[in-house]
Amino acid sequence: MKAYTTLTEAINDLTQRGYTFNFNLKNDSVESLANHLKIKPDEFEIDEVHRFQEMSDVDNESILYAISSIINDAKGLLVNAYGIYADTTSYELVSKLNKHIN
């Protein structure tokens, strides 16, 4: 897995490698509004995880997930604040995401 210096660098490289969907967290899935696609935790794999921390603000950490779904023929990115999930996000989804960041 390649190491990146910045979040922007990682997003640009992963996009060039085919991770073109932009995913957001929903209650029990990741969703790409632009592609009208909703993927449940058992329908996707997390291929890569990258953490970033702004040097000027140690409390500002981001995590980037490279996600693929063979079932949905989709590859995309999910960017989130490290360790922060909406209160309505399902346990199953949070568990899958957390499993890859330790």
N, C-alpha and C positions, 0 to 999 in steps of 0.2 A: 504494500500500500504506500502510495506516495505521500510525502510530508509537505504541507503547504505552510507558507508564512502568514497569509491573510485569508480571510473568508472569501473575499472577491476573487483571489487567485484560484481557490478551490472550486468555487462555483463556475468560473470560466472554463477550467480544465475539465471538470466533470460534465459540463454541458457539451463540450466538444467530444467527449467520450460517449455521448448518447443519452445522458440523464437530462432530458428536455422538459419533463413535466414539472410543474411547481406545485408541491403538495402542502396542504395545511392540515392541522389536527382538527378532527371533529370528534364527537362523543365516542364513537366506537370504530373509527376508521381514519384513514388519511384520504384527503379529497383534493382533486384538481378541478377547480371550477371551469377553467378554460377548456378542459377536455371532457367535461361532464362525466367525471369518473370518481367513484367512491370505492376504496379498497379496504377490506377488513384485515385485521392482523394476521389471520391464517392464510391470506392470499398474497402476501408480499414477503420479501426477504430484505434484510438490511445488508448491503454489500460492503459499505464503508461508513465509518464514523470519524468525524474530525472535530476537535474542540479548539475554540479560539478565545483568547482573552485580550481585551484592549489594555495596553500597557498604562494608559492614562487613567483607567478606571478598572481596578481589579475586581469590582463587583459586577462588571459587565462581561459575562461569558456567553458565548454562542456555541451551539452544537449543530453540525451539519450532517444529515443522514443521506446517503446515496441508497435509494430504494428501487428494487425491481420487482415486477410481478409478471411471471410467465403467463399466468391465467389471463391477465388483462393486456398482455403485450405492451407493457409500459415500464419506463425507467424515468425516475425523477428525483428531485431534491426536496428535503424538508429541513428548514432552518428554524431553530427554536432557541429560546433562552435556556441555558443549561439548567436542568433540574426543575424547570417551571412548566407546569402543565395546567390547562384549564381545569377548574373544579369538576366540570362535566365530562372529562375524558375518562373513558372506561379503564378499569383495572387491567384488563387484558392488553390494551394498547400501550399503556404506560409501562407495564411489565416487559413487553417486547422491546420497547425503546430503551429502557434502563438496562436490560440484559447486555447490551452492546457498548455501554459506556464505562464499565468498571475497569 
